[in-house]
Amino acid sequence: MVMVWFTQCALLSVRRGDANNDHSIDMLDILYLIDFVYNSGPEPTPHPLMGDANGSGSVNLMDMLYLISYLYDNPPGPPPPISFNYGEYEF
Ligand SMILES: [Ca+2]
């Protein structure tokens, strides 16, 4: 008898700027990034680049300013942070 094991996988899609991974982008993400960058707080989850709101490849003050402009500028700031596929999530 041959047993076949298989794993189901799904592509995990995440949104840049959603640093605290609560599926919304708001002031809490900006505070999360301030804590991460300036106070050695926890990394954005599930990947540190979740904090890379402006897509520059690093997480820094510019990402916080990008999110502030996106959320509070009038007229509206830059386009919303993009979604990207983080990788396969095994379950
Ligand atoms: Ca969030």
PDB file of the backbone (N, CA, C, O) and the ligand in Angstrom, with CONECT records:
HET     CA  A 101       1
ATOM      1  N   MET A   1       0.846  -1.174   0.000  1.00  0.00           N
ATOM      2  CA  MET A   1       0.000   0.000   0.000  1.00  0.00           C
ATOM      3  C   MET A   1       0.896   1.243   0.000  1.00  0.00           C
ATOM      4  O   MET A   1       1.852   1.336   0.769  1.00  0.00           O
ATOM      5  N   VAL A   2       0.574   2.169  -0.856  1.00  0.00           N
ATOM      6  CA  VAL A   2       1.333   3.401  -0.970  1.00  0.00           C
ATOM      7  C   VAL A   2       0.501   4.541  -0.401  1.00  0.00           C
ATOM      8  O   VAL A   2      -0.646   4.760  -0.791  1.00  0.00           O
ATOM      9  N   MET A   3       1.103   5.245   0.517  1.00  0.00           N
ATOM     10  CA  MET A   3       0.404   6.405   1.099  1.00  0.00           C
ATOM     11  C   MET A   3       0.927   7.669   0.425  1.00  0.00           C
ATOM     12  O   MET A   3       2.135   7.857   0.279  1.00  0.00           O
ATOM     13  N   VAL A   4       0.044   8.490   0.037  1.00  0.00           N
ATOM     14  CA  VAL A   4       0.416   9.733  -0.616  1.00  0.00           C
ATOM     15  C   VAL A   4       0.045  10.891   0.302  1.00  0.00           C
ATOM     16  O   VAL A   4      -1.110  11.067   0.691  1.00  0.00           O
ATOM     17  N   TRP A   5       1.042  11.653   0.622  1.00  0.00           N
ATOM     18  CA  TRP A   5       0.820  12.840   1.444  1.00  0.00           C
ATOM     19  C   TRP A   5       0.823  14.053   0.534  1.00  0.00           C
ATOM     20  O   TRP A   5       1.664  14.160  -0.359  1.00  0.00           O
ATOM     21  N   PHE A   6      -0.058  14.916   0.739  1.00  0.00           N
ATOM     22  CA  PHE A   6      -0.057  16.151  -0.033  1.00  0.00           C
ATOM     23  C   PHE A   6      -0.376  17.319   0.884  1.00  0.00           C
ATOM     24  O   PHE A   6      -0.974  17.177   1.950  1.00  0.00           O
ATOM     25  N   THR A   7       0.042  18.455   0.422  1.00  0.00           N
ATOM     26  CA  THR A   7      -0.143  19.674   1.192  1.00  0.00           C
ATOM     27  C   THR A   7      -0.944  20.660   0.373  1.00  0.00           C
ATOM     28  O   THR A   7      -0.685  20.858  -0.813  1.00  0.00           O
ATOM     29  N   GLN A   8      -1.895  21.260   1.000  1.00  0.00           N
ATOM     30  CA  GLN A   8      -2.631  22.316   0.324  1.00  0.00           C
ATOM     31  C   GLN A   8      -1.911  23.632   0.564  1.00  0.00           C
ATOM     32  O   GLN A   8      -1.476  23.927   1.677  1.00  0.00           O
ATOM     33  N   CYS A   9      -1.795  24.400  -0.475  1.00  0.00           N
ATOM     34  CA  CYS A   9      -1.115  25.680  -0.362  1.00  0.00           C
ATOM     35  C   CYS A   9      -2.020  26.790  -0.889  1.00  0.00           C
ATOM     36  O   CYS A   9      -2.842  26.579  -1.781  1.00  0.00           O
ATOM     37  N   ALA A  10      -1.853  27.926  -0.337  1.00  0.00           N
ATOM     38  CA  ALA A  10      -2.571  29.100  -0.819  1.00  0.00           C
ATOM     39  C   ALA A  10      -1.584  30.245  -0.900  1.00  0.00           C
ATOM     40  O   ALA A  10      -0.643  30.330  -0.111  1.00  0.00           O
ATOM     41  N   LEU A  11      -1.801  31.099  -1.835  1.00  0.00           N
ATOM     42  CA  LEU A  11      -0.955  32.269  -1.951  1.00  0.00           C
ATOM     43  C   LEU A  11      -1.440  33.309  -0.955  1.00  0.00           C
ATOM     44  O   LEU A  11      -2.614  33.679  -0.949  1.00  0.00           O
ATOM     45  N   LEU A  12      -0.543  33.769  -0.128  1.00  0.00           N
ATOM     46  CA  LEU A  12      -0.894  34.754   0.887  1.00  0.00           C
ATOM     47  C   LEU A  12      -0.705  36.147   0.310  1.00  0.00           C
ATOM     48  O   LEU A  12       0.413  36.555  -0.005  1.00  0.00           O
ATOM     49  N   SER A  13      -1.788  36.859   0.178  1.00  0.00           N
ATOM     50  CA  SER A  13      -1.726  38.206  -0.365  1.00  0.00           C
ATOM     51  C   SER A  13      -1.794  39.206   0.778  1.00  0.00           C
ATOM     52  O   SER A  13      -2.669  39.122   1.640  1.00  0.00           O
ATOM     53  N   VAL A  14      -0.883  40.134   0.779  1.00  0.00           N
ATOM     54  CA  VAL A  14      -0.826  41.137   1.843  1.00  0.00           C
ATOM     55  C   VAL A  14      -0.773  42.525   1.223  1.00  0.00           C
ATOM     56  O   VAL A  14      -0.497  42.667   0.031  1.00  0.00           O
ATOM     57  N   ARG A  15      -1.032  43.532   2.014  1.00  0.00           N
ATOM     58  CA  ARG A  15      -1.065  44.907   1.529  1.00  0.00           C
ATOM     59  C   ARG A  15       0.052  45.706   2.186  1.00  0.00           C
ATOM     60  O   ARG A  15       0.149  45.783   3.411  1.00  0.00           O
ATOM     61  N   ARG A  16       0.886  46.292   1.349  1.00  0.00           N
ATOM     62  CA  ARG A  16       1.956  47.129   1.889  1.00  0.00           C
ATOM     63  C   ARG A  16       1.359  48.235   2.744  1.00  0.00           C
ATOM     64  O   ARG A  16       0.342  48.833   2.390  1.00  0.00           O
ATOM     65  N   GLY A  17       2.001  48.497   3.866  1.00  0.00           N
ATOM     66  CA  GLY A  17       1.535  49.545   4.751  1.00  0.00           C
ATOM     67  C   GLY A  17       0.681  49.028   5.891  1.00  0.00           C
ATOM     68  O   GLY A  17       0.513  49.710   6.902  1.00  0.00           O
ATOM     69  N   ASP A  18       0.140  47.831   5.737  1.00  0.00           N
ATOM     70  CA  ASP A  18      -0.647  47.236   6.815  1.00  0.00           C
ATOM     71  C   ASP A  18       0.320  46.569   7.791  1.00  0.00           C
ATOM     72  O   ASP A  18       0.376  45.345   7.906  1.00  0.00           O
ATOM     73  N   ALA A  19       1.076  47.410   8.487  1.00  0.00           N
ATOM     74  CA  ALA A  19       2.188  46.930   9.316  1.00  0.00           C
ATOM     75  C   ALA A  19       1.737  46.012  10.444  1.00  0.00           C
ATOM     76  O   ALA A  19       2.454  45.079  10.807  1.00  0.00           O
ATOM     77  N   ASN A  20       0.573  46.264  10.993  1.00  0.00           N
ATOM     78  CA  ASN A  20       0.114  45.418  12.098  1.00  0.00           C
ATOM     79  C   ASN A  20      -0.775  44.274  11.619  1.00  0.00           C
ATOM     80  O   ASN A  20      -1.314  43.522  12.431  1.00  0.00           O
ATOM     81  N   ASN A  21      -0.929  44.142  10.297  1.00  0.00           N
ATOM     82  CA  ASN A  21      -1.631  43.013   9.678  1.00  0.00           C
ATOM     83  C   ASN A  21      -3.046  42.825  10.215  1.00  0.00           C
ATOM     84  O   ASN A  21      -3.471  41.707  10.507  1.00  0.00           O
ATOM     85  N   ASP A  22      -3.769  43.937  10.340  1.00  0.00           N
ATOM     86  CA  ASP A  22      -5.172  43.811  10.761  1.00  0.00           C
ATOM     87  C   ASP A  22      -6.120  44.058   9.589  1.00  0.00           C
ATOM     88  O   ASP A  22      -7.317  44.266   9.787  1.00  0.00           O
ATOM     89  N   HIS A  23      -5.587  44.035   8.384  1.00  0.00           N
ATOM     90  CA  HIS A  23      -6.349  44.139   7.139  1.00  0.00           C
ATOM     91  C   HIS A  23      -6.953  45.517   6.896  1.00  0.00           C
ATOM     92  O   HIS A  23      -7.896  45.657   6.117  1.00  0.00           O
ATOM     93  N   SER A  24      -6.422  46.513   7.547  1.00  0.00           N
ATOM     94  CA  SER A  24      -6.808  47.883   7.230  1.00  0.00           C
ATOM     95  C   SER A  24      -5.581  48.770   7.396  1.00  0.00           C
ATOM     96  O   SER A  24      -4.646  48.434   8.122  1.00  0.00           O
ATOM     97  N   ILE A  25      -5.601  49.881   6.725  1.00  0.00           N
ATOM     98  CA  ILE A  25      -4.501  50.831   6.850  1.00  0.00           C
ATOM     99  C   ILE A  25      -5.032  52.064   7.555  1.00  0.00           C
ATOM    100  O   ILE A  25      -5.927  52.749   7.061  1.00  0.00           O
ATOM    101  N   ASP A  26      -4.463  52.331   8.719  1.00  0.00           N
ATOM    102  CA  ASP A  26      -4.928  53.457   9.511  1.00  0.00           C
ATOM    103  C   ASP A  26      -3.791  53.976  10.396  1.00  0.00           C
ATOM    104  O   ASP A  26      -2.640  53.565  10.253  1.00  0.00           O
ATOM    105  N   MET A  27      -4.134  54.879  11.306  1.00  0.00           N
ATOM    106  CA  MET A  27      -3.138  55.503  12.168  1.00  0.00           C
ATOM    107  C   MET A  27      -2.359  54.476  12.989  1.00  0.00           C
ATOM    108  O   MET A  27      -1.192  54.701  13.312  1.00  0.00           O
ATOM    109  N   LEU A  28      -2.987  53.360  13.327  1.00  0.00           N
ATOM    110  CA  LEU A  28      -2.303  52.334  14.118  1.00  0.00           C
ATOM    111  C   LEU A  28      -1.095  51.772  13.373  1.00  0.00           C
ATOM    112  O   LEU A  28      -0.109  51.380  13.996  1.00  0.00           O
ATOM    113  N   ASP A  29      -1.169  51.732  12.050  1.00  0.00           N
ATOM    114  CA  ASP A  29      -0.017  51.251  11.276  1.00  0.00           C
ATOM    115  C   ASP A  29       1.136  52.248  11.339  1.00  0.00           C
ATOM    116  O   ASP A  29       2.300  51.852  11.395  1.00  0.00           O
ATOM    117  N   ILE A  30       0.819  53.509  11.331  1.00  0.00           N
ATOM    118  CA  ILE A  30       1.867  54.536  11.447  1.00  0.00           C
ATOM    119  C   ILE A  30       2.533  54.431  12.821  1.00  0.00           C
ATOM    120  O   ILE A  30       3.759  54.479  12.921  1.00  0.00           O
ATOM    121  N   LEU A  31       1.740  54.289  13.867  1.00  0.00           N
ATOM    122  CA  LEU A  31       2.302  54.145  15.217  1.00  0.00           C
ATOM    123  C   LEU A  31       3.129  52.865  15.327  1.00  0.00           C
ATOM    124  O   LEU A  31       4.159  52.842  16.000  1.00  0.00           O
ATOM    125  N   TYR A  32       2.677  51.812  14.669  1.00  0.00           N
ATOM    126  CA  TYR A  32       3.413  50.540  14.670  1.00  0.00           C
ATOM    127  C   TYR A  32       4.780  50.721  14.021  1.00  0.00           C
ATOM    128  O   TYR A  32       5.784  50.214  14.521  1.00  0.00           O
ATOM    129  N   LEU A  33       4.813  51.446  12.906  1.00  0.00           N
ATOM    130  CA  LEU A  33       6.084  51.677  12.205  1.00  0.00           C
ATOM    131  C   LEU A  33       7.017  52.569  13.017  1.00  0.00           C
ATOM    132  O   LEU A  33       8.226  52.339  13.037  1.00  0.00           O
ATOM    133  N   ILE A  34       6.474  53.580  13.684  1.00  0.00           N
ATOM    134  CA  ILE A  34       7.309  54.426  14.549  1.00  0.00           C
ATOM    135  C   ILE A  34       7.964  53.568  15.627  1.00  0.00           C
ATOM    136  O   ILE A  34       9.157  53.703  15.902  1.00  0.00           O
ATOM    137  N   ASP A  35       7.177  52.691  16.228  1.00  0.00           N
ATOM    138  CA  ASP A  35       7.713  51.814  17.270  1.00  0.00           C
ATOM    139  C   ASP A  35       8.776  50.872  16.694  1.00  0.00           C
ATOM    140  O   ASP A  35       9.814  50.651  17.318  1.00  0.00           O
ATOM    141  N   PHE A  36       8.520  50.321  15.510  1.00  0.00           N
ATOM    142  CA  PHE A  36       9.460  49.393  14.878  1.00  0.00           C
ATOM    143  C   PHE A  36      10.772  50.096  14.515  1.00  0.00           C
ATOM    144  O   PHE A  36      11.851  49.588  14.820  1.00  0.00           O
ATOM    145  N   VAL A  37      10.687  51.237  13.878  1.00  0.00           N
ATOM    146  CA  VAL A  37      11.884  51.914  13.363  1.00  0.00           C
ATOM    147  C   VAL A  37      12.662  52.617  14.466  1.00  0.00           C
ATOM    148  O   VAL A  37      13.893  52.574  14.469  1.00  0.00           O
ATOM    149  N   TYR A  38      11.973  53.263  15.402  1.00  0.00           N
ATOM    150  CA  TYR A  38      12.667  54.110  16.373  1.00  0.00           C
ATOM    151  C   TYR A  38      12.773  53.530  17.784  1.00  0.00           C
ATOM    152  O   TYR A  38      13.558  54.021  18.595  1.00  0.00           O
ATOM    153  N   ASN A  39      11.991  52.494  18.083  1.00  0.00           N
ATOM    154  CA  ASN A  39      12.033  51.935  19.439  1.00  0.00           C
ATOM    155  C   ASN A  39      12.353  50.451  19.459  1.00  0.00           C
ATOM    156  O   ASN A  39      12.158  49.792  20.480  1.00  0.00           O
ATOM    157  N   SER A  40      12.849  49.910  18.333  1.00  0.00           N
ATOM    158  CA  SER A  40      13.134  48.471  18.230  1.00  0.00           C
ATOM    159  C   SER A  40      11.914  47.635  18.584  1.00  0.00           C
ATOM    160  O   SER A  40      12.034  46.579  19.206  1.00  0.00           O
ATOM    161  N   GLY A  41      10.738  48.112  18.184  1.00  0.00           N
ATOM    162  CA  GLY A  41       9.500  47.369  18.414  1.00  0.00           C
ATOM    163  C   GLY A  41       9.410  46.172  17.492  1.00  0.00           C
ATOM    164  O   GLY A  41      10.311  45.938  16.687  1.00  0.00           O
ATOM    165  N   PRO A  42       8.337  45.416  17.600  1.00  0.00           N
ATOM    166  CA  PRO A  42       8.186  44.211  16.776  1.00  0.00           C
ATOM    167  C   PRO A  42       8.131  44.547  15.283  1.00  0.00           C
ATOM    168  O   PRO A  42       7.661  45.612  14.883  1.00  0.00           O
ATOM    169  N   GLU A  43       8.625  43.606  14.476  1.00  0.00           N
ATOM    170  CA  GLU A  43       8.611  43.772  13.020  1.00  0.00           C
ATOM    171  C   GLU A  43       7.179  43.708  12.511  1.00  0.00           C
ATOM    172  O   GLU A  43       6.325  43.049  13.105  1.00  0.00           O
ATOM    173  N   PRO A  44       6.926  44.403  11.399  1.00  0.00           N
ATOM    174  CA  PRO A  44       5.635  44.207  10.737  1.00  0.00           C
ATOM    175  C   PRO A  44       5.459  42.727  10.391  1.00  0.00           C
ATOM    176  O   PRO A  44       6.427  42.030  10.087  1.00  0.00           O
ATOM    177  N   THR A  45       4.226  42.266  10.442  1.00  0.00           N
ATOM    178  CA  THR A  45       3.973  40.852  10.189  1.00  0.00           C
ATOM    179  C   THR A  45       3.082  40.691   8.964  1.00  0.00           C
ATOM    180  O   THR A  45       2.265  41.573   8.701  1.00  0.00           O
ATOM    181  N   PRO A  46       3.202  39.607   8.203  1.00  0.00           N
ATOM    182  CA  PRO A  46       4.075  38.461   8.427  1.00  0.00           C
ATOM    183  C   PRO A  46       5.492  38.680   7.914  1.00  0.00           C
ATOM    184  O   PRO A  46       6.320  37.774   8.018  1.00  0.00           O
ATOM    185  N   HIS A  47       5.795  39.832   7.373  1.00  0.00           N
ATOM    186  CA  HIS A  47       7.126  40.081   6.816  1.00  0.00           C
ATOM    187  C   HIS A  47       7.482  41.548   7.076  1.00  0.00           C
ATOM    188  O   HIS A  47       6.604  42.407   7.000  1.00  0.00           O
ATOM    189  N   PRO A  48       8.739  41.852   7.379  1.00  0.00           N
ATOM    190  CA  PRO A  48       9.111  43.239   7.657  1.00  0.00           C
ATOM    191  C   PRO A  48       8.746  44.204   6.528  1.00  0.00           C
ATOM    192  O   PRO A  48       8.472  45.375   6.789  1.00  0.00           O
ATOM    193  N   LEU A  49       8.737  43.735   5.285  1.00  0.00           N
ATOM    194  CA  LEU A  49       8.411  44.638   4.176  1.00  0.00           C
ATOM    195  C   LEU A  49       6.934  45.019   4.132  1.00  0.00           C
ATOM    196  O   LEU A  49       6.535  45.823   3.289  1.00  0.00           O
ATOM    197  N   MET A  50       6.114  44.460   5.023  1.00  0.00           N
ATOM    198  CA  MET A  50       4.729  44.934   5.148  1.00  0.00           C
ATOM    199  C   MET A  50       4.726  46.412   5.529  1.00  0.00           C
ATOM    200  O   MET A  50       3.755  47.120   5.261  1.00  0.00           O
ATOM    201  N   GLY A  51       5.795  46.875   6.146  1.00  0.00           N
ATOM    202  CA  GLY A  51       5.894  48.275   6.514  1.00  0.00           C
ATOM    203  C   GLY A  51       6.385  49.167   5.401  1.00  0.00           C
ATOM    204  O   GLY A  51       6.413  50.389   5.549  1.00  0.00           O
ATOM    205  N   ASP A  52       6.770  48.575   4.288  1.00  0.00           N
ATOM    206  CA  ASP A  52       7.299  49.327   3.150  1.00  0.00           C
ATOM    207  C   ASP A  52       6.143  49.869   2.319  1.00  0.00           C
ATOM    208  O   ASP A  52       5.888  49.395   1.212  1.00  0.00           O
ATOM    209  N   ALA A  53       5.455  50.853   2.854  1.00  0.00           N
ATOM    210  CA  ALA A  53       4.240  51.372   2.215  1.00  0.00           C
ATOM    211  C   ALA A  53       4.503  51.979   0.846  1.00  0.00           C
ATOM    212  O   ALA A  53       3.675  51.850  -0.055  1.00  0.00           O
ATOM    213  N   ASN A  54       5.632  52.633   0.679  1.00  0.00           N
ATOM    214  CA  ASN A  54       5.896  53.311  -0.600  1.00  0.00           C
ATOM    215  C   ASN A  54       6.631  52.429  -1.604  1.00  0.00           C
ATOM    216  O   ASN A  54       6.945  52.875  -2.708  1.00  0.00           O
ATOM    217  N   GLY A  55       6.907  51.183  -1.230  1.00  0.00           N
ATOM    218  CA  GLY A  55       7.499  50.236  -2.175  1.00  0.00           C
ATOM    219  C   GLY A  55       8.948  50.530  -2.530  1.00  0.00           C
ATOM    220  O   GLY A  55       9.396  50.169  -3.619  1.00  0.00           O
ATOM    221  N   SER A  56       9.685  51.173  -1.645  1.00  0.00           N
ATOM    222  CA  SER A  56      11.076  51.526  -1.946  1.00  0.00           C
ATOM    223  C   SER A  56      12.051  50.396  -1.654  1.00  0.00           C
ATOM    224  O   SER A  56      13.209  50.455  -2.068  1.00  0.00           O
ATOM    225  N   GLY A  57      11.597  49.372  -0.948  1.00  0.00           N
ATOM    226  CA  GLY A  57      12.475  48.257  -0.614  1.00  0.00           C
ATOM    227  C   GLY A  57      13.041  48.321   0.789  1.00  0.00           C
ATOM    228  O   GLY A  57      13.765  47.418   1.209  1.00  0.00           O
ATOM    229  N   SER A  58      12.719  49.379   1.521  1.00  0.00           N
ATOM    230  CA  SER A  58      13.154  49.464   2.914  1.00  0.00           C
ATOM    231  C   SER A  58      12.048  50.119   3.730  1.00  0.00           C
ATOM    232  O   SER A  58      11.119  50.710   3.180  1.00  0.00           O
ATOM    233  N   VAL A  59      12.161  50.007   5.034  1.00  0.00           N
ATOM    234  CA  VAL A  59      11.166  50.600   5.925  1.00  0.00           C
ATOM    235  C   VAL A  59      11.829  51.746   6.681  1.00  0.00           C
ATOM    236  O   VAL A  59      12.800  51.540   7.410  1.00  0.00           O
ATOM    237  N   ASN A  60      11.303  52.944   6.503  1.00  0.00           N
ATOM    238  CA  ASN A  60      11.901  54.107   7.151  1.00  0.00           C
ATOM    239  C   ASN A  60      10.860  55.235   7.273  1.00  0.00           C
ATOM    240  O   ASN A  60       9.669  55.029   7.040  1.00  0.00           O
ATOM    241  N   LEU A  61      11.338  56.414   7.640  1.00  0.00           N
ATOM    242  CA  LEU A  61      10.458  57.563   7.848  1.00  0.00           C
ATOM    243  C   LEU A  61       9.586  57.850   6.628  1.00  0.00           C
ATOM    244  O   LEU A  61       8.441  58.275   6.778  1.00  0.00           O
ATOM    245  N   MET A  62      10.110  57.624   5.425  1.00  0.00           N
ATOM    246  CA  MET A  62       9.345  57.920   4.215  1.00  0.00           C
ATOM    247  C   MET A  62       8.063  57.087   4.135  1.00  0.00           C
ATOM    248  O   MET A  62       7.063  57.540   3.577  1.00  0.00           O
ATOM    249  N   ASP A  63       8.089  55.890   4.683  1.00  0.00           N
ATOM    250  CA  ASP A  63       6.875  55.058   4.687  1.00  0.00           C
ATOM    251  C   ASP A  63       5.822  55.644   5.622  1.00  0.00           C
ATOM    252  O   ASP A  63       4.629  55.601   5.322  1.00  0.00           O
ATOM    253  N   MET A  64       6.257  56.184   6.741  1.00  0.00           N
ATOM    254  CA  MET A  64       5.312  56.810   7.670  1.00  0.00           C
ATOM    255  C   MET A  64       4.706  58.063   7.027  1.00  0.00           C
ATOM    256  O   MET A  64       3.501  58.298   7.124  1.00  0.00           O
ATOM    257  N   LEU A  65       5.548  58.859   6.374  1.00  0.00           N
ATOM    258  CA  LEU A  65       5.046  60.062   5.707  1.00  0.00           C
ATOM    259  C   LEU A  65       4.102  59.698   4.559  1.00  0.00           C
ATOM    260  O   LEU A  65       3.108  60.384   4.318  1.00  0.00           O
ATOM    261  N   TYR A  66       4.423  58.620   3.862  1.00  0.00           N
ATOM    262  CA  TYR A  66       3.557  58.147   2.776  1.00  0.00           C
ATOM    263  C   TYR A  66       2.171  57.799   3.328  1.00  0.00           C
ATOM    264  O   TYR A  66       1.152  58.187   2.757  1.00  0.00           O
ATOM    265  N   LEU A  67       2.146  57.076   4.426  1.00  0.00           N
ATOM    266  CA  LEU A  67       0.860  56.677   5.010  1.00  0.00           C
ATOM    267  C   LEU A  67       0.091  57.877   5.552  1.00  0.00           C
ATOM    268  O   LEU A  67      -1.129  57.948   5.410  1.00  0.00           O
ATOM    269  N   ILE A  68       0.797  58.816   6.169  1.00  0.00           N
ATOM    270  CA  ILE A  68       0.125  60.032   6.661  1.00  0.00           C
ATOM    271  C   ILE A  68      -0.503  60.782   5.487  1.00  0.00           C
ATOM    272  O   ILE A  68      -1.650  61.224   5.561  1.00  0.00           O
ATOM    273  N   SER A  69       0.262  60.918   4.407  1.00  0.00           N
ATOM    274  CA  SER A  69      -0.259  61.617   3.233  1.00  0.00           C
ATOM    275  C   SER A  69      -1.437  60.861   2.625  1.00  0.00           C
ATOM    276  O   SER A  69      -2.436  61.463   2.233  1.00  0.00           O
ATOM    277  N   TYR A  70      -1.312  59.543   2.551  1.00  0.00           N
ATOM    278  CA  TYR A  70      -2.388  58.709   2.002  1.00  0.00           C
ATOM    279  C   TYR A  70      -3.660  58.833   2.824  1.00  0.00           C
ATOM    280  O   TYR A  70      -4.757  58.912   2.270  1.00  0.00           O
ATOM    281  N   LEU A  71      -3.518  58.851   4.137  1.00  0.00           N
ATOM    282  CA  LEU A  71      -4.698  58.852   5.008  1.00  0.00           C
ATOM    283  C   LEU A  71      -5.300  60.237   5.225  1.00  0.00           C
ATOM    284  O   LEU A  71      -6.518  60.376   5.336  1.00  0.00           O
ATOM    285  N   TYR A  72      -4.444  61.270   5.286  1.00  0.00           N
ATOM    286  CA  TYR A  72      -4.950  62.552   5.798  1.00  0.00           C
ATOM    287  C   TYR A  72      -4.839  63.733   4.836  1.00  0.00           C
ATOM    288  O   TYR A  72      -5.352  64.808   5.145  1.00  0.00           O
ATOM    289  N   ASP A  73      -4.192  63.576   3.690  1.00  0.00           N
ATOM    290  CA  ASP A  73      -4.079  64.687   2.752  1.00  0.00           C
ATOM    291  C   ASP A  73      -5.442  65.063   2.189  1.00  0.00           C
ATOM    292  O   ASP A  73      -6.295  64.208   1.954  1.00  0.00           O
ATOM    293  N   ASN A  74      -5.623  66.354   1.981  1.00  0.00           N
ATOM    294  CA  ASN A  74      -6.825  66.829   1.314  1.00  0.00           C
ATOM    295  C   ASN A  74      -6.395  67.892   0.308  1.00  0.00           C
ATOM    296  O   ASN A  74      -6.055  68.994   0.740  1.00  0.00           O
ATOM    297  N   PRO A  75      -6.384  67.650  -0.967  1.00  0.00           N
ATOM    298  CA  PRO A  75      -6.932  66.491  -1.666  1.00  0.00           C
ATOM    299  C   PRO A  75      -6.133  65.231  -1.369  1.00  0.00           C
ATOM    300  O   PRO A  75      -5.030  65.287  -0.825  1.00  0.00           O
ATOM    301  N   PRO A  76      -6.717  64.085  -1.740  1.00  0.00           N
ATOM    302  CA  PRO A  76      -6.105  62.794  -1.388  1.00  0.00           C
ATOM    303  C   PRO A  76      -4.635  62.711  -1.781  1.00  0.00           C
ATOM    304  O   PRO A  76      -4.215  63.256  -2.802  1.00  0.00           O
ATOM    305  N   GLY A  77      -3.882  62.033  -0.967  1.00  0.00           N
ATOM    306  CA  GLY A  77      -2.449  61.854  -1.187  1.00  0.00           C
ATOM    307  C   GLY A  77      -2.155  60.845  -2.276  1.00  0.00           C
ATOM    308  O   GLY A  77      -2.932  60.690  -3.218  1.00  0.00           O
ATOM    309  N   PRO A  78      -1.045  60.168  -2.146  1.00  0.00           N
ATOM    310  CA  PRO A  78      -0.610  59.224  -3.179  1.00  0.00           C
ATOM    311  C   PRO A  78      -1.571  58.045  -3.297  1.00  0.00           C
ATOM    312  O   PRO A  78      -2.431  57.850  -2.438  1.00  0.00           O
ATOM    313  N   PRO A  79      -1.424  57.267  -4.355  1.00  0.00           N
ATOM    314  CA  PRO A  79      -2.283  56.092  -4.513  1.00  0.00           C
ATOM    315  C   PRO A  79      -2.121  55.143  -3.332  1.00  0.00           C
ATOM    316  O   PRO A  79      -1.097  55.168  -2.649  1.00  0.00           O
ATOM    317  N   PRO A  80      -3.118  54.317  -3.091  1.00  0.00           N
ATOM    318  CA  PRO A  80      -3.028  53.396  -1.954  1.00  0.00           C
ATOM    319  C   PRO A  80      -1.858  52.441  -2.114  1.00  0.00           C
ATOM    320  O   PRO A  80      -1.480  52.083  -3.230  1.00  0.00           O
ATOM    321  N   PRO A  81      -1.284  52.030  -0.979  1.00  0.00           N
ATOM    322  CA  PRO A  81      -0.215  51.030  -1.051  1.00  0.00           C
ATOM    323  C   PRO A  81      -0.709  49.791  -1.778  1.00  0.00           C
ATOM    324  O   PRO A  81      -1.869  49.404  -1.638  1.00  0.00           O
ATOM    325  N   ILE A  82       0.169  49.171  -2.553  1.00  0.00           N
ATOM    326  CA  ILE A  82      -0.245  48.033  -3.371  1.00  0.00           C
ATOM    327  C   ILE A  82      -0.255  46.746  -2.562  1.00  0.00           C
ATOM    328  O   ILE A  82       0.398  46.621  -1.526  1.00  0.00           O
ATOM    329  N   SER A  83      -1.017  45.804  -3.074  1.00  0.00           N
ATOM    330  CA  SER A  83      -0.999  44.460  -2.521  1.00  0.00           C
ATOM    331  C   SER A  83       0.060  43.660  -3.254  1.00  0.00           C
ATOM    332  O   SER A  83       0.354  43.927  -4.419  1.00  0.00           O
ATOM    333  N   PHE A  84       0.617  42.705  -2.590  1.00  0.00           N
ATOM    334  CA  PHE A  84       1.556  41.814  -3.245  1.00  0.00           C
ATOM    335  C   PHE A  84       1.432  40.432  -2.629  1.00  0.00           C
ATOM    336  O   PHE A  84       0.949  40.259  -1.510  1.00  0.00           O
ATOM    337  N   ASN A  85       1.886  39.457  -3.403  1.00  0.00           N
ATOM    338  CA  ASN A  85       1.841  38.092  -2.915  1.00  0.00           C
ATOM    339  C   ASN A  85       3.088  37.825  -2.099  1.00  0.00           C
ATOM    340  O   ASN A  85       4.207  37.926  -2.602  1.00  0.00           O
ATOM    341  N   TYR A  86       2.891  37.489  -0.859  1.00  0.00           N
ATOM    342  CA  TYR A  86       3.993  37.276   0.064  1.00  0.00           C
ATOM    343  C   TYR A  86       4.638  35.920  -0.168  1.00  0.00           C
ATOM    344  O   TYR A  86       5.852  35.781  -0.019  1.00  0.00           O
ATOM    345  N   GLY A  87       3.868  34.946  -0.521  1.00  0.00           N
ATOM    346  CA  GLY A  87       4.407  33.596  -0.707  1.00  0.00           C
ATOM    347  C   GLY A  87       3.333  32.580  -0.426  1.00  0.00           C
ATOM    348  O   GLY A  87       2.172  32.922  -0.201  1.00  0.00           O
ATOM    349  N   GLU A  88       3.725  31.350  -0.442  1.00  0.00           N
ATOM    350  CA  GLU A  88       2.761  30.309  -0.203  1.00  0.00           C
ATOM    351  C   GLU A  88       2.652  30.035   1.284  1.00  0.00           C
ATOM    352  O   GLU A  88       3.647  29.972   2.006  1.00  0.00           O
ATOM    353  N   TYR A  89       1.441  29.879   1.707  1.00  0.00           N
ATOM    354  CA  TYR A  89       1.154  29.560   3.096  1.00  0.00           C
ATOM    355  C   TYR A  89       0.673  28.134   3.139  1.00  0.00           C
ATOM    356  O   TYR A  89      -0.319  27.784   2.500  1.00  0.00           O
ATOM    357  N   GLU A  90       1.364  27.317   3.883  1.00  0.00           N
ATOM    358  CA  GLU A  90       1.043  25.910   3.942  1.00  0.00           C
ATOM    359  C   GLU A  90       0.064  25.648   5.082  1.00  0.00           C
ATOM    360  O   GLU A  90       0.248  26.126   6.201  1.00  0.00           O
ATOM    361  N   PHE A  91      -0.964  24.893   4.779  1.00  0.00           N
ATOM    362  CA  PHE A  91      -1.897  24.538   5.849  1.00  0.00           C
ATOM    363  C   PHE A  91      -2.371  23.127   5.685  1.00  0.00           C
ATOM    364  O   PHE A  91      -3.166  22.645   6.493  1.00  0.00           O
TER     365      PHE A  91
HETATM  366 CA    CA A 101      -3.212  47.797   9.745  1.00  0.00          CA2+
END
